[in-house]
Amino acid sequence: MGPEPGAGLALLTAESYFGRGVSSPERLLERARALGHTHLALTDWRSLTGGVRFFRKAEELGLKPLLGAGLPLATPEGTFPVLLLAGSREGYARLSAHLSQALAEGSLPLAALLEDNADLVLLTGGREGFPSRLLSARRLEALNRLLKTLEAAFRDRLFLALYHARLPGDDRRVRILRALAQDRGLPYVPALEVRQATPELYPLLDALTCARLGLGVEQPHPERPRNEAQALPSKEEALDRIPFPEAWANARALAESLAFPLLPERMLDPPVPLPPGRTPQEELTRLAQEALRRRYP
């Protein structure tokens, strides 16, 4: 069983911030709606900062939002990027704590994730994820050990991520990953990397990637985008890149199971202590100028 005829897709990854994405959460949602999709996940790298804006706009547009984040997971087999999706407010709080630890220590220890993962779903990561990297290095025993460890902790909340960015070899890679999942009895879902709302933003994404990495535009680097494939795809394009109806059906079922109301019915801004007679903007300007002088005397 695959996507219903005419129905949009559930897209499980999209990045917006910190030089890794060039479209706001609102713009990503607007584009997803224009393309007819039903669910979209915001999954920034080591950040949940766009979540409130994302959920507010999704409610306005009638889309179902999902929230997660990517982080580096330190395992005995190496450190690899994984994607964690929250399935409740409690899962969101747990993910926030894991992100804080990863930011403080440089990565999240595997033991911390194994100990505390309720209401979290783990996607195995894309091109740099541990299945692809360990397979390419022919470290099959290491891959088996890590999958068994994660399966024991996450059970049916572990999904093998399928990726395809229209690069040489991606057709073969996506089939190998699907075969791996089927051989192990693991559920698998498409996880097309999305970092821009529309294809014409590719030059901007490339320029910001160079800035983030400290590169000149003439310098090659594996993290630089090589085509427009990181734009939000239409249903037709997505199915062309990952032509497995059962994977898209898995994505929809997963998205439906993860939908939760992040925002409370009422939100009150916490009081901010300010010097007498000073506005928040004036105090922020003062702090920024002081920090600027300290950093660049």
C-alpha positions as CSV (number, residue, x, y, z in Angstrom):
1,M,0.0,0.0,0.0
2,G,1.4,3.4,-1.0
3,P,0.3,7.0,-1.1
4,E,-3.3,7.5,-2.0
5,P,-3.8,8.8,-5.6
6,G,-3.8,12.6,-5.5
7,A,-2.8,12.8,-1.8
8,G,0.2,14.6,-0.7
9,L,3.1,13.1,1.2
10,A,4.4,13.1,4.8
11,L,7.9,14.6,4.6
12,L,10.0,13.7,7.7
13,T,13.0,16.1,7.4
14,A,13.5,19.8,6.7
15,E,16.2,22.2,7.9
16,S,15.8,26.0,8.2
17,Y,18.6,27.5,10.3
18,F,22.3,28.1,10.9
19,G,23.6,28.1,7.3
20,R,22.2,24.6,6.8
21,G,18.9,25.9,5.4
22,V,17.8,29.0,3.6
23,S,14.0,29.1,4.0
24,S,12.1,30.1,7.1
25,P,9.9,27.5,8.9
26,E,6.9,29.5,7.6
27,R,8.1,29.5,4.0
28,L,8.7,25.7,4.1
29,L,5.2,25.2,5.3
30,E,3.7,27.5,2.7
31,R,5.6,25.6,0.0
32,A,4.6,22.2,1.4
33,R,1.0,23.2,1.3
34,A,1.3,24.5,-2.3
35,L,2.7,21.2,-3.3
36,G,-0.2,19.4,-1.6
37,H,1.7,17.6,1.2
38,T,0.0,16.8,4.4
39,H,2.8,16.6,7.0
40,L,6.1,18.3,7.4
41,A,8.8,17.8,10.0
42,L,11.2,20.5,11.1
43,T,14.5,18.8,11.9
44,D,17.3,21.4,12.3
45,W,20.8,20.3,13.2
46,R,21.2,20.4,17.0
47,S,18.4,22.9,17.4
48,L,14.7,23.2,18.2
49,T,14.5,26.9,18.0
50,G,12.0,27.1,15.1
51,G,9.5,24.9,16.7
52,V,7.0,27.4,18.1
53,R,6.9,29.4,14.8
54,F,6.6,26.2,12.9
55,F,3.6,24.9,14.9
56,R,1.8,28.3,14.8
57,K,2.1,28.5,11.0
58,A,1.1,24.9,10.5
59,E,-2.1,25.5,12.5
60,E,-2.8,28.5,10.3
61,L,-2.3,26.6,7.1
62,G,-4.0,23.4,8.2
63,L,-0.9,21.2,7.9
64,K,0.2,18.6,10.5
65,P,3.6,19.6,11.9
66,L,6.2,17.3,13.3
67,L,9.3,18.3,15.3
68,G,12.7,16.8,15.7
69,A,16.4,17.5,15.5
70,G,19.6,16.0,14.2
71,L,22.5,15.4,16.5
72,P,25.8,13.6,16.6
73,L,25.6,10.2,18.4
74,A,28.8,8.9,19.9
75,T,28.9,5.1,19.7
76,P,31.6,2.4,20.1
77,E,31.6,2.2,16.3
78,G,32.1,5.9,15.7
79,T,30.2,9.1,15.9
80,F,27.3,9.4,13.4
81,P,24.4,11.9,12.7
82,V,21.0,10.6,13.7
83,L,17.6,12.2,13.6
84,L,15.3,12.1,16.6
85,L,11.6,13.0,16.2
86,A,9.4,13.9,19.3
87,G,6.1,12.1,19.7
88,S,4.8,14.2,22.7
89,R,5.5,17.2,24.8
90,E,7.4,14.8,27.1
91,G,9.4,13.6,24.1
92,Y,10.1,17.2,23.2
93,A,11.5,17.9,26.7
94,R,13.6,14.7,26.5
95,L,15.0,15.7,23.1
96,S,15.8,19.2,24.4
97,A,17.8,17.6,27.3
98,H,19.7,15.4,24.8
99,L,20.5,18.4,22.6
100,S,21.8,20.3,25.6
101,Q,24.1,17.5,26.4
102,A,25.2,17.1,22.8
103,L,26.0,20.8,22.6
104,A,27.9,20.8,25.8
105,E,29.9,17.7,25.1
106,G,30.2,17.8,21.3
107,S,28.0,14.7,20.8
108,L,25.4,12.6,22.7
109,P,26.8,9.4,24.2
110,L,25.0,6.3,23.1
111,A,24.4,5.3,26.7
112,A,22.5,8.5,27.4
113,L,20.1,7.8,24.5
114,L,19.6,4.2,25.4
115,E,18.8,5.1,29.0
116,D,16.2,7.8,28.1
117,N,14.3,7.6,24.8
118,A,10.6,7.3,25.6
119,D,8.4,9.2,23.1
120,L,11.3,9.6,20.7
121,V,11.7,8.0,17.3
122,L,15.1,7.4,15.8
123,L,15.8,7.7,12.1
124,T,19.2,6.4,11.1
125,G,20.5,9.4,9.2
126,G,21.3,10.0,5.6
127,R,24.5,9.9,3.5
128,E,26.7,10.2,6.6
129,G,24.5,8.0,8.8
130,F,25.9,4.9,10.3
131,P,24.2,2.4,7.9
132,S,25.7,4.1,4.8
133,R,29.2,4.7,6.3
134,L,29.6,1.3,7.9
135,L,28.3,-0.5,4.8
136,S,30.7,1.5,2.6
137,A,33.6,0.6,4.9
138,R,32.4,-3.0,4.8
139,R,32.2,-3.0,8.6
140,L,29.2,-5.4,8.6
141,E,29.8,-6.7,12.1
142,A,29.9,-3.2,13.5
143,L,26.7,-2.3,11.7
144,N,25.0,-5.4,13.1
145,R,26.1,-4.6,16.6
146,L,24.9,-1.1,16.5
147,L,21.5,-2.0,14.9
148,K,20.9,-4.7,17.5
149,T,21.7,-2.3,20.3
150,L,19.3,0.4,19.0
151,E,16.6,-2.2,18.2
152,A,16.7,-3.4,21.7
153,A,16.2,0.1,23.1
154,F,13.8,1.6,20.5
155,R,11.9,-1.5,19.3
156,D,9.3,-0.3,16.8
157,R,10.6,3.3,17.1
158,L,13.7,2.7,15.1
159,F,13.4,3.5,11.3
160,L,16.0,3.1,8.6
161,A,16.2,6.3,6.6
162,L,16.2,6.2,2.8
163,Y,17.9,9.1,1.0
164,H,18.3,10.2,-2.6
165,A,19.8,13.6,-3.7
166,R,20.2,12.8,-7.4
167,L,23.9,12.1,-7.0
168,P,25.8,9.4,-8.8
169,G,25.2,6.0,-7.2
170,D,22.1,7.2,-5.2
171,D,19.8,4.8,-7.1
172,R,21.9,1.9,-6.0
173,R,22.4,3.2,-2.4
174,V,18.7,3.6,-1.8
175,R,18.0,0.0,-2.9
176,I,20.8,-1.4,-0.8
177,L,19.5,0.4,2.3
178,R,16.0,-0.9,1.6
179,A,17.3,-4.4,1.2
180,L,19.2,-4.0,4.5
181,A,16.0,-3.0,6.3
182,Q,13.9,-5.8,4.7
183,D,16.6,-8.3,5.6
184,R,16.5,-7.2,9.3
185,G,12.8,-6.7,9.5
186,L,13.2,-3.0,10.2
187,P,10.7,-0.4,9.1
188,Y,12.1,2.1,6.6
189,V,10.9,5.6,5.5
190,P,12.0,8.1,3.0
191,A,14.1,10.9,4.5
192,L,14.8,13.3,1.6
193,E,17.0,16.1,2.8
194,V,15.2,19.5,2.5
195,R,17.1,22.7,3.1
196,Q,15.3,25.1,0.7
197,A,11.7,25.8,-0.2
198,T,12.2,26.1,-4.0
199,P,14.9,25.0,-6.5
200,E,16.0,28.6,-7.4
201,L,17.4,29.0,-3.8
202,Y,20.3,26.6,-4.6
203,P,22.9,29.3,-5.2
204,L,22.0,30.9,-1.9
205,L,22.3,27.6,0.0
206,D,25.6,26.9,-1.6
207,A,26.9,30.4,-0.6
208,L,25.8,30.0,3.0
209,T,27.2,26.6,3.2
210,C,30.6,28.0,2.1
211,A,30.3,30.7,4.7
212,R,29.4,28.2,7.4
213,L,32.4,26.0,6.5
214,G,34.8,28.9,5.9
215,L,35.3,28.1,2.2
216,G,35.7,30.1,-0.9
217,V,33.2,29.4,-3.6
218,E,35.9,27.9,-5.7
219,Q,36.8,25.2,-3.1
220,P,35.0,21.8,-3.3
221,H,33.7,20.2,-0.2
222,P,31.4,17.2,0.4
223,E,29.0,19.2,2.4
224,R,28.3,21.7,-0.4
225,P,25.1,21.1,-2.3
226,R,25.7,19.9,-5.9
227,N,22.3,20.4,-7.3
228,E,18.8,21.6,-6.5
229,A,17.6,18.3,-5.0
230,Q,17.4,19.8,-1.5
231,A,14.3,21.8,-2.4
232,L,10.9,20.6,-1.2
233,P,10.0,18.0,-3.8
234,S,6.6,17.6,-5.5
235,K,4.9,14.2,-4.9
236,E,6.0,13.1,-8.4
237,E,9.6,14.0,-7.9
238,A,9.7,12.4,-4.5
239,L,8.2,9.1,-5.8
240,D,10.7,9.2,-8.7
241,R,13.6,9.4,-6.4
242,I,12.4,6.8,-3.9
243,P,9.9,4.6,-5.8
244,F,8.9,2.4,-2.9
245,P,5.2,2.9,-2.1
246,E,5.5,0.9,1.2
247,A,8.2,3.3,2.4
248,W,5.9,6.3,1.8
249,A,3.0,4.5,3.5
250,N,5.3,3.9,6.5
251,A,6.2,7.6,6.6
252,R,2.5,8.6,6.7
253,A,1.7,6.2,9.4
254,L,4.7,7.4,11.4
255,A,3.7,11.0,10.9
256,E,0.2,10.4,12.1
257,S,1.5,8.6,15.2
258,L,3.8,11.5,16.1
259,A,1.4,14.4,15.7
260,F,0.9,16.2,19.0
261,P,0.0,19.7,20.2
262,L,3.3,21.4,21.1
263,L,1.7,24.7,22.0
264,P,-0.4,25.2,25.1
265,E,-3.7,27.0,24.9
266,R,-2.2,30.1,26.4
267,M,1.4,31.2,26.5
268,L,2.7,34.0,28.7
269,D,6.1,35.6,28.1
270,P,8.2,35.4,31.3
271,P,9.1,38.7,32.9
272,V,12.5,40.0,32.0
273,P,14.4,42.0,34.7
274,L,15.5,45.3,33.2
275,P,17.3,48.3,34.6
276,P,14.9,51.1,35.5
277,G,13.8,53.2,32.5
278,R,15.3,50.9,29.9
279,T,13.4,49.1,27.2
280,P,14.2,45.5,26.2
281,Q,15.6,46.6,22.9
282,E,17.9,49.2,24.6
283,E,19.2,46.6,27.1
284,L,19.8,44.1,24.3
285,T,21.7,46.7,22.3
286,R,23.8,47.5,25.3
287,L,24.7,43.9,26.0
288,A,25.5,43.2,22.3
289,Q,27.8,46.3,22.1
290,E,29.6,45.3,25.3
291,A,30.1,41.7,24.0
292,L,31.3,43.1,20.7
293,R,34.0,45.2,22.3
294,R,35.1,42.3,24.5
295,R,35.4,40.0,21.5
296,Y,37.0,42.5,19.1
297,P,38.9,45.0,21.3
